[in-house]
């Protein structure tokens, strides 16, 4: 079973990690992607912002406040890229969105017994609040790794023969 404090520790750290990694980084490190159907760093940041506002907290609130298992609506990731800003502005927006999300999470007063409460996910079926919270933290870690891969791939051709030693530079397996 997850510990809420361990999960919120990861969620609190993500903005600082991304600030440290991305603030004032040249655009050539952030405005490429990993190939067709993949995102640039600004698109990943826009996704993180959109998910904090429209996915994680609304779903958590719904589970906590419902007497019967609620049915989640589909999370539409195609609407998140409306107005992309530069990376530094997106980091600031993400930091603010995450601060608000964590304040809202705290105000929900999630007790350990709530972690067993369930909801119905449109694709996955029955899920628990504990799984939802763990997924939020893991989602952060996955997108942090994605951002690091995007930045590393900028050097694919410049590392020369060392490319064979650097697995981060090889195409992802789907």
N, CA and C of each residue as an Amber inpcrd file, in Angstrom:
protein
   522
   0.8490000  -1.1840000   0.0000000   0.0000000   0.0000000   0.0000000
   0.8910000   1.2420000   0.0000000   0.4610000   2.2550000  -0.7020000
   1.2600000   3.4780000  -0.7650000   1.1380000   4.2800000   0.5210000
   2.1130000   5.0930000   0.7460000   2.0820000   6.0720000   1.8210000
   1.8260000   7.4250000   1.1650000   0.8470000   8.1400000   1.6320000
   0.5090000   9.4240000   1.0210000   1.6900000  10.3740000   1.0700000
   2.4230000  10.4020000   2.1800000   3.5440000  11.3340000   2.2850000
   4.6580000  10.9990000   1.2960000   4.8970000   9.7130000   1.0440000
   5.9130000   9.3450000   0.0530000   5.4910000   9.7970000  -1.3440000
   4.2170000   9.6570000  -1.6390000   3.7060000  10.0780000  -2.9400000
   3.7870000  11.5960000  -3.0770000   3.3570000  12.3210000  -2.0550000
   3.4050000  13.7800000  -2.1560000   4.8400000  14.2960000  -2.1730000
   5.7710000  13.5830000  -1.5610000   7.1880000  13.9800000  -1.6460000
   7.6520000  14.0010000  -3.1040000   7.3060000  12.9720000  -3.8540000
   7.6740000  12.9340000  -5.2860000   6.9740000  14.0660000  -6.0260000
   5.6790000  14.2310000  -5.7650000   4.9100000  15.2620000  -6.4610000
   5.4360000  16.6580000  -6.1560000   5.8980000  16.8910000  -4.9420000
   6.4530000  18.1990000  -4.5680000   7.7940000  18.4490000  -5.2460000
   8.5570000  17.4060000  -5.4620000   9.9090000  17.5550000  -6.0050000
   9.9310000  17.7710000  -7.5150000   8.9340000  17.2770000  -8.2130000
   8.9700000  17.3330000  -9.6760000   9.1810000  18.7470000 -10.2120000
   8.4450000  19.7660000  -9.7560000   8.7040000  21.1080000 -10.2960000
  10.1400000  21.5760000 -10.0720000  10.6950000  21.3030000  -8.8900000
  12.0730000  21.7210000  -8.6070000  13.0590000  20.9840000  -9.5090000
  12.8460000  19.6930000  -9.7050000  13.7130000  18.9130000 -10.5970000
  13.6660000  19.5090000 -12.0020000  12.4620000  19.7920000 -12.4880000
  12.3250000  20.3220000 -13.8510000  12.8640000  21.7400000 -13.9550000
  12.6850000  22.5510000 -12.9040000  13.2790000  23.8970000 -12.8990000
  14.7980000  23.8040000 -13.0120000  15.3830000  22.9380000 -12.2060000
  16.8300000  22.7730000 -12.2000000  17.3290000  22.2810000 -13.5550000
  16.6200000  21.3560000 -14.1330000  17.0250000  20.7480000 -15.3970000
  16.8300000  21.6770000 -16.5860000  15.7730000  22.4780000 -16.5800000
  15.3550000  23.1610000 -17.8030000  15.4830000  24.6800000 -17.8250000
  15.6150000  25.3290000 -16.6880000  15.6490000  26.7950000 -16.6900000
  16.8510000  27.2980000 -17.4780000  16.5680000  28.1800000 -18.4050000
  17.5740000  28.8210000 -19.2680000  18.3370000  27.8530000 -20.1610000
  17.7600000  26.6880000 -20.4370000  18.3840000  25.7390000 -21.3610000
  18.0800000  26.1920000 -22.7860000  19.0600000  26.1570000 -23.6870000
  18.8010000  26.5580000 -25.0740000  17.6820000  25.7270000 -25.7150000
  16.9150000  26.3830000 -26.5590000  15.7460000  25.7580000 -27.1870000
  16.1050000  24.5110000 -28.0020000  17.3140000  24.4360000 -28.5360000
  17.6410000  23.2520000 -29.3460000  17.6540000  21.9720000 -28.5040000
  17.7440000  22.0890000 -27.1930000  17.6430000  20.9110000 -26.3300000
  16.1910000  20.5290000 -26.0360000  15.2920000  21.4670000 -26.1810000
  13.9200000  21.2360000 -25.7310000  12.8730000  21.2090000 -26.8330000
  13.1880000  21.7150000 -28.0030000  12.1610000  21.8440000 -29.0400000
  12.2380000  20.7660000 -30.1170000  12.9160000  19.6970000 -29.8130000
  12.8750000  18.5340000 -30.6950000  12.0110000  17.4890000 -30.0150000
  11.7170000  16.4070000 -30.7280000  10.9730000  15.3030000 -30.1120000
  11.7090000  14.0080000 -30.3990000  11.1110000  12.9060000 -30.0640000
  11.7600000  11.6100000 -30.2470000  11.2740000  10.8990000 -31.5070000
  10.5810000  11.5960000 -32.3650000  10.0890000  11.0060000 -33.6010000
   8.5890000  11.2060000 -33.7430000   8.0280000  10.6760000 -34.8030000
   6.5930000  10.8510000 -35.0650000   5.7400000  10.3850000 -33.8840000
   4.7520000  11.2060000 -33.5510000   3.8420000  10.8470000 -32.4660000
   4.3980000  11.0780000 -31.0790000   5.5410000  11.7490000 -30.9650000
   6.1270000  12.0340000 -29.6490000   6.1040000  13.5370000 -29.4000000
   6.4200000  13.9350000 -28.1830000   6.2820000  15.3230000 -27.7710000
   7.6260000  16.0070000 -27.5780000   7.6030000  17.3260000 -27.7080000
   8.7400000  18.1690000 -27.3320000   8.6530000  18.4290000 -25.8230000
   9.6990000  19.0190000 -25.2660000   9.6760000  19.3440000 -23.8420000
   8.5290000  20.3070000 -23.5070000   8.3150000  21.3900000 -24.2900000
   7.1650000  22.2480000 -23.9670000   5.8310000  21.4930000 -24.0080000
   5.6880000  20.5480000 -24.9080000   4.4520000  19.7580000 -24.9580000
   4.3150000  18.8630000 -23.7230000   5.4130000  18.2960000 -23.2530000
   5.3770000  17.4850000 -22.0270000   4.9700000  18.3670000 -20.8470000
   5.5530000  19.5510000 -20.7530000   5.2090000  20.4630000 -19.6570000
   3.7430000  20.8800000 -19.7230000   3.2520000  21.1740000 -20.9270000
   1.8310000  21.5300000 -21.0830000   0.9510000  20.3620000 -20.6410000
   1.3680000  19.1490000 -20.9530000   0.6270000  17.9610000 -20.5350000
   0.5960000  17.8370000 -19.0100000   1.7240000  18.0620000 -18.3610000
   1.7750000  17.9810000 -16.8990000   0.8550000  19.0190000 -16.2580000
   0.8470000  20.2240000 -16.7930000  -0.0290000  21.2800000 -16.2880000
  -1.4860000  20.8710000 -16.4650000  -1.8300000  20.4600000 -17.6680000
  -3.2120000  20.0900000 -17.9830000  -3.6780000  18.9320000 -17.0980000
  -2.8070000  17.9550000 -16.8940000  -3.1680000  16.7950000 -16.0710000
  -3.3950000  17.1890000 -14.6140000  -2.5750000  18.0870000 -14.0820000
  -2.7780000  18.5210000 -12.6950000  -4.1220000  19.2230000 -12.5300000
  -4.4870000  20.0360000 -13.4890000  -5.7170000  20.8210000 -13.3800000
  -6.9560000  19.9910000 -13.7180000  -6.8730000  19.1640000 -14.7590000
  -8.0740000  18.5130000 -15.3020000  -8.1700000  17.0030000 -15.0590000
  -7.1510000  16.3910000 -14.5040000  -7.1910000  14.9430000 -14.3350000
  -7.0170000  14.5220000 -12.8830000  -5.8330000  14.7080000 -12.3410000
  -5.5080000  14.1280000 -11.0370000  -6.4190000  14.6180000  -9.9250000
  -6.4370000  15.8990000  -9.6780000  -7.2200000  16.4290000  -8.5530000
  -8.7200000  16.2180000  -8.7630000  -9.2680000  16.4900000  -9.9470000
 -10.7080000  16.2240000 -10.1080000 -11.0780000  14.7610000  -9.8550000
 -10.2500000  13.8410000 -10.3140000 -10.5400000  12.4220000 -10.0870000
 -10.3910000  12.0440000  -8.6160000  -9.3520000  12.5350000  -7.9750000
  -9.1470000  12.2370000  -6.5550000 -10.3190000  12.7820000  -5.7420000
 -10.6980000  14.0150000  -6.0280000 -11.8300000  14.6310000  -5.3130000
 -13.0990000  13.8000000  -5.5090000 -13.3270000  13.3580000  -6.7370000
 -14.5130000  12.5640000  -7.0510000 -14.5430000  11.2690000  -6.2370000
 -13.4110000  10.5880000  -6.1480000 -13.3510000   9.3370000  -5.3770000
 -13.5910000   9.6070000  -3.8980000 -12.9040000  10.5960000  -3.3550000
 -13.0050000  10.8940000  -1.9250000 -14.4220000  11.2990000  -1.5380000
 -15.0680000  12.0820000  -2.3860000 -16.3650000  12.6530000  -2.0200000
 -17.5600000  11.8030000  -2.4320000 -17.3650000  10.7310000  -3.1720000
 -18.4870000   9.9140000  -3.6410000 -18.7910000   8.7770000  -2.6840000
 -20.0840000   8.5520000  -2.4790000 -20.5260000   7.4460000  -1.6080000
 -20.4650000   6.1160000  -2.3550000 -20.6230000   6.1590000  -3.6690000
 -20.5280000   4.9570000  -4.4990000 -19.4000000   5.1660000  -5.4980000
 -18.8280000   4.1000000  -6.0380000 -17.7210000   4.2790000  -6.9850000
 -18.1310000   5.1390000  -8.1860000 -17.4760000   6.2890000  -8.3590000
 -17.7990000   7.1410000  -9.4910000 -17.2130000   6.5820000 -10.7890000
 -17.7360000   7.0480000 -11.9050000 -17.2180000   6.6650000 -13.2140000
 -16.4180000   7.8510000 -13.7500000 -15.1390000   7.6190000 -14.0300000
 -14.3020000   8.6760000 -14.5820000 -14.6710000   8.9290000 -16.0350000
 -14.5640000  10.1840000 -16.4530000 -14.6850000  10.4960000 -17.8710000
 -13.3120000  10.2900000 -18.5100000 -13.2960000  10.1680000 -19.8020000
 -12.0390000   9.9760000 -20.5280000 -11.2020000  11.2460000 -20.4220000
  -9.9170000  11.0750000 -20.1940000  -8.9770000  12.2010000 -20.1280000
  -8.4620000  12.4390000 -21.5360000  -8.8150000  13.5630000 -22.1180000
  -8.4770000  13.8750000 -23.5080000  -7.1720000  14.6580000 -23.5610000
  -6.0940000  13.9990000 -23.9700000  -4.7930000  14.6700000 -24.0210000
  -4.6310000  15.5410000 -25.2630000  -5.5480000  15.4830000 -26.1950000
  -5.3910000  16.2490000 -27.4340000  -5.7190000  17.7300000 -27.2590000
  -6.3300000  18.1200000 -26.1460000  -6.7100000  19.5210000 -25.9570000
  -5.6850000  20.3290000 -25.1780000  -4.5840000  19.7470000 -24.7930000
  -3.6610000  20.4120000 -23.8800000  -2.6590000  21.3430000 -24.5430000
  -2.5160000  21.2960000 -25.8460000  -1.4520000  22.0560000 -26.4900000
  -1.9270000  23.3660000 -27.1040000  -3.0130000  23.9330000 -26.5840000
  -3.5880000  25.1430000 -27.1460000  -2.5770000  26.2390000 -27.4010000
  -1.9890000  26.7690000 -26.3530000  -1.0440000  27.8700000 -26.5040000
   0.2470000  27.5100000 -25.7870000   1.2060000  27.0170000 -26.5490000
   2.4840000  26.6510000 -25.9470000   3.3310000  27.9030000 -25.7570000
   3.9690000  27.9790000 -24.6190000   4.8500000  29.0900000 -24.3140000
   6.2800000  28.5800000 -24.3040000   7.2130000  29.4850000 -24.0170000
   8.5860000  29.0240000 -23.9080000   8.7280000  28.1580000 -22.6570000
   9.7840000  27.3930000 -22.6190000   9.9890000  26.4050000 -21.5630000
   9.9840000  27.0410000 -20.1730000  10.6740000  28.1630000 -19.9930000
  10.7340000  28.7910000 -18.6710000   9.3420000  29.2120000 -18.1910000
   8.5200000  29.7490000 -19.0880000   7.1550000  30.1480000 -18.7150000
   6.3210000  28.9200000 -18.3600000   6.5000000  27.8370000 -19.0930000
   5.7520000  26.6110000 -18.7950000   6.1760000  26.0110000 -17.4600000
   7.4550000  26.0780000 -17.1420000   7.9130000  25.5860000 -15.8330000
   7.2510000  26.4010000 -14.7190000   7.1880000  27.7080000 -14.8920000
   6.5450000  28.5570000 -13.8850000   5.0630000  28.1980000 -13.7540000
   4.3910000  27.9840000 -14.8740000   2.9750000  27.6050000 -14.8310000
   2.7920000  26.2380000 -14.1810000   3.6900000  25.2990000 -14.4940000
   3.6040000  23.9690000 -13.8880000   3.8240000  24.0540000 -12.3780000
   4.7990000  24.8310000 -11.9610000   5.0730000  24.9830000 -10.5310000
   3.8470000  25.5360000  -9.8130000   3.2040000  26.5180000 -10.4080000
   1.9980000  27.0930000  -9.8010000   0.8630000  26.0740000  -9.7840000
   0.6560000  25.3730000 -10.8960000  -0.4230000  24.3670000 -10.9570000
  -0.1810000  23.2630000  -9.9400000   1.0530000  22.8330000  -9.7830000
   1.3570000  21.7690000  -8.8340000   1.1670000  22.2410000  -7.3970000
   1.5540000  23.4810000  -7.1060000   1.3520000  24.0280000  -5.7660000
  -0.1320000  24.0250000  -5.4130000  -0.9520000  24.4750000  -6.3350000
  -2.3980000  24.5030000  -6.1140000  -2.9350000  23.0760000  -5.9630000
  -2.4820000  22.1690000  -6.8190000  -2.9520000  20.7750000  -6.7580000
  -2.6070000  20.1370000  -5.4140000  -1.4100000  20.3620000  -4.9340000
  -1.0130000  19.7730000  -3.6490000  -1.7670000  20.4050000  -2.4810000
  -2.0740000  21.6920000  -2.5890000  -2.9010000  22.3330000  -1.5560000
  -4.2990000  21.7110000  -1.5570000  -4.8500000  21.5020000  -2.7410000
  -6.1730000  20.8910000  -2.8410000  -6.1530000  19.4630000  -2.3120000
  -5.1040000  18.7240000  -2.6240000  -4.9620000  17.3640000  -2.1230000
  -4.9330000  17.3700000  -0.5910000  -4.1610000  18.2670000  -0.0220000
  -4.0710000  18.3760000   1.4380000  -5.4440000  18.6910000   2.0520000
  -6.1790000  19.6070000   1.4290000  -7.4900000  20.0080000   1.9630000
  -8.5320000  18.9000000   1.8540000  -8.2900000  17.9170000   1.0060000
  -9.2230000  16.7880000   0.9260000  -9.1340000  15.9060000   2.1710000
  -8.0460000  16.0340000   2.9210000  -7.9080000  15.2830000   4.1720000
  -7.9920000  13.7800000   3.9710000  -7.2240000  13.2680000   3.0520000
  -7.2890000  11.8390000   2.7390000  -6.7640000  11.0180000   3.9040000
  -7.6310000  10.1960000   4.4410000  -7.2930000   9.2830000   5.5260000
  -6.8890000   7.9410000   4.9150000  -6.0760000   7.1520000   5.6250000
  -5.6360000   5.8550000   5.0760000  -6.7850000   4.9650000   4.5920000
  -7.9290000   4.9810000   5.2700000  -9.0340000   4.1240000   4.8470000
  -9.6160000   4.5530000   3.4980000  -9.3990000   5.7950000   3.0910000
  -9.8960000   6.2590000   1.7880000  -9.1420000   5.6060000   0.6270000
  -7.9310000   5.1510000   0.8910000  -7.0990000   4.5940000  -0.1800000
  -7.7240000   3.3640000  -0.8270000  -8.6470000   2.7330000  -0.1310000
  -9.3290000   1.5410000  -0.6660000 -10.5750000   1.8930000  -1.4690000
 -10.9780000   3.1590000  -1.4320000 -12.1520000   3.5760000  -2.1960000
 -11.8770000   3.3600000  -3.6790000 -12.9260000   3.0520000  -4.4360000
 -12.7470000   2.7070000  -5.8430000 -13.4980000   3.6680000  -6.7600000
 -13.1160000   3.6080000  -8.0230000 -13.7830000   4.3230000  -9.1060000
 -13.7330000   3.4110000 -10.3290000 -14.5120000   3.7780000 -11.3230000
 -14.5200000   3.0190000 -12.5720000 -13.8310000   3.8570000 -13.6420000
 -12.7200000   3.3380000 -14.1460000 -11.9700000   3.9970000 -15.2180000
 -12.5300000   3.5070000 -16.5510000 -12.7010000   4.3900000 -17.5490000
 -13.3360000   3.9830000 -18.8020000 -12.5870000   2.8790000 -19.5560000
 -11.2830000   2.7750000 -19.3870000 -10.5140000   1.7410000 -20.0940000
 -10.0120000   0.6420000 -19.1760000  -9.8020000   0.9510000 -17.9060000
  -9.1500000   0.0060000 -16.9950000 -10.1000000  -0.7130000 -16.0500000
 -11.3200000  -0.2400000 -15.9420000 -12.2690000  -0.8460000 -15.0070000
 -12.0780000  -0.2950000 -13.6080000 -12.2430000  -1.1380000 -12.5990000
 -12.1740000  -0.7010000 -11.2060000 -10.7350000  -0.3870000 -10.8060000
 -10.5560000   0.8030000 -10.2470000  -9.2570000   1.2510000  -9.7430000
  -9.4630000   1.8170000  -8.3410000  -8.4100000   1.8120000  -7.5420000
  -8.4980000   2.3530000  -6.1830000  -7.8660000   3.7450000  -6.1260000
  -8.2030000   4.4700000  -5.0820000  -7.5830000   5.7660000  -4.8490000
  -6.0750000   5.5970000  -4.6630000  -5.6540000   4.5560000  -3.9870000
  -4.2180000   4.2950000  -3.8050000  -3.5220000   4.1450000  -5.1520000
  -4.1450000   3.4220000  -6.0750000  -3.5620000   3.2470000  -7.4090000
  -3.5120000   4.5720000  -8.1700000  -4.5530000   5.3690000  -8.0300000
  -4.5910000   6.6690000  -8.6900000  -3.4620000   7.5650000  -8.1980000
  -3.2620000   7.6200000  -6.8840000  -2.1920000   8.4410000  -6.3210000
  -0.8120000   7.9410000  -6.7440000  -0.6180000   6.6290000  -6.7140000
   0.6690000   6.0590000  -7.1330000   0.9270000   6.3380000  -8.6100000
  -0.1310000   6.3100000  -9.4000000   0.0090000   6.5760000 -10.8320000
   0.3990000   8.0290000 -11.0810000  -0.1470000   8.9430000 -10.3000000
   0.2050000  10.3570000 -10.4490000   1.7060000  10.5520000 -10.2410000
   2.2550000   9.9910000  -9.1870000   3.6890000  10.1250000  -8.9160000
   4.5250000   9.4280000  -9.9970000   4.0930000   8.2580000 -10.4190000
   4.8230000   7.5200000 -11.4500000   4.7470000   8.2470000 -12.7900000
   3.6260000   8.8670000 -13.0600000   3.4390000   9.6880000 -14.2590000
   4.4800000  10.8140000 -14.2830000   4.6910000  11.4720000 -13.1470000
   5.7280000  12.5030000 -13.0480000   7.1040000  11.9350000 -13.3860000
   7.4230000  10.8000000 -12.7910000   8.7390000  10.1930000 -13.0260000
   8.9090000   9.8020000 -14.4900000   7.8650000   9.2640000 -15.0930000
   7.9310000   8.8520000 -16.4980000   8.1730000  10.0570000 -17.4080000
   7.4790000  11.1560000 -17.1420000   7.6660000  12.3340000 -17.9970000
   8.9890000  13.0420000 -17.7240000   9.5100000  12.9370000 -16.5040000
  10.8430000  13.4680000 -16.2350000  11.8780000  12.6780000 -17.0380000
  11.7410000  11.3700000 -17.0620000  12.6430000  10.5340000 -17.8670000
  12.5020000  10.8710000 -19.3550000  11.2850000  11.1080000 -19.8010000
  11.0550000  11.4670000 -21.2000000  11.7740000  12.7750000 -21.5450000
  11.6730000  13.7680000 -20.6730000  12.3450000  15.0510000 -20.9100000
  13.8580000  14.8530000 -20.9940000  14.3960000  14.0400000 -20.1220000
  15.8370000  13.7750000 -20.1420000  16.2380000  13.0770000 -21.4390000
  15.4310000  12.1280000 -21.8990000  15.7170000  11.4570000 -23.1870000
  15.7110000  12.4570000 -24.3360000  14.7100000  13.3390000 -24.3550000
  14.6140000  14.3390000 -25.4280000  15.8750000  15.1940000 -25.4480000
  16.2980000  15.6490000 -24.2820000  17.4900000  16.4970000 -24.2060000
  18.7510000  15.7290000 -24.6220000  18.8760000  14.4970000 -24.1830000
  20.0630000  13.7050000 -24.5240000  20.1460000  13.4590000 -26.0240000
  19.0110000  13.2300000 -26.6580000  19.0080000  12.9020000 -28.0890000
  19.5000000  14.0560000 -28.9510000  19.5590000  15.2470000 -28.3900000
  20.1450000  16.3690000 -29.1200000  21.5960000  16.0540000 -29.4930000
  22.2680000  15.2530000 -28.6910000  23.6840000  14.9480000 -28.9030000
  23.9280000  13.6380000 -29.6470000  22.9010000  13.0340000 -30.1990000
  23.0480000  11.7270000 -30.8530000  24.1670000  11.7170000 -31.8880000
  24.2240000  12.7250000 -32.7200000  25.2550000  12.7200000 -33.7730000
  26.5820000  13.2860000 -33.3010000  26.5990000  14.0410000 -32.2040000
  27.8430000  14.6790000 -31.7760000  28.6830000  13.8280000 -30.8270000
  28.1310000  12.7520000 -30.2760000  28.9180000  11.9140000 -29.3680000
  29.8170000  10.9440000 -30.1190000  29.6570000  10.8870000 -31.4210000
  30.5130000  10.0310000 -32.2280000  30.3300000   8.5580000 -31.8980000
  31.4480000   7.8110000 -31.8080000  31.3550000   6.3720000 -31.6200000
  30.7700000   5.9560000 -30.2620000  30.7380000   6.8830000 -29.3010000
  30.1740000   6.5440000 -28.0010000  28.6580000   6.3010000 -28.0570000
  28.0390000   6.6320000 -29.1770000  26.5940000   6.4370000 -29.3060000
  26.2010000   5.0000000 -28.9710000  27.0660000   4.0470000 -29.2870000
  26.7290000   2.6450000 -29.0200000  26.7090000   2.3280000 -27.5320000
  27.3680000   3.1410000 -26.7030000  27.3780000   2.9270000 -25.2570000
  26.2560000   3.6530000 -24.5260000  25.5750000   4.5360000 -25.2070000
  24.5950000   5.4030000 -24.5620000  23.1790000   4.9790000 -24.9440000
  22.6270000   4.0820000 -24.1630000  21.3080000   3.5220000 -24.4800000
  20.2250000   4.5940000 -24.5430000  20.3880000   5.6880000 -23.8510000
  19.3950000   6.7600000 -23.8700000  19.2440000   7.3510000 -25.2650000
  20.2580000   7.1950000 -26.1120000  20.2110000   7.7820000 -27.4470000
  19.5710000   6.8640000 -28.4860000  19.2730000   5.6530000 -28.1070000
  18.6630000   4.7060000 -29.0440000  17.1430000   4.8660000 -29.0260000
  16.5350000   4.5980000 -30.1540000  15.0830000   4.7360000 -30.2340000
  14.3990000   3.8730000 -29.2040000  13.3100000   4.4120000 -28.6940000
  12.5040000   3.6730000 -27.7160000  11.8220000   2.5050000 -28.4110000
  11.6330000   1.4810000 -27.6670000  10.8120000   0.3550000 -28.1310000
   9.3880000   0.6270000 -27.6860000   8.4610000   0.5180000 -28.5750000
   7.0540000   0.7750000 -28.2320000   6.4490000  -0.4200000 -27.5720000
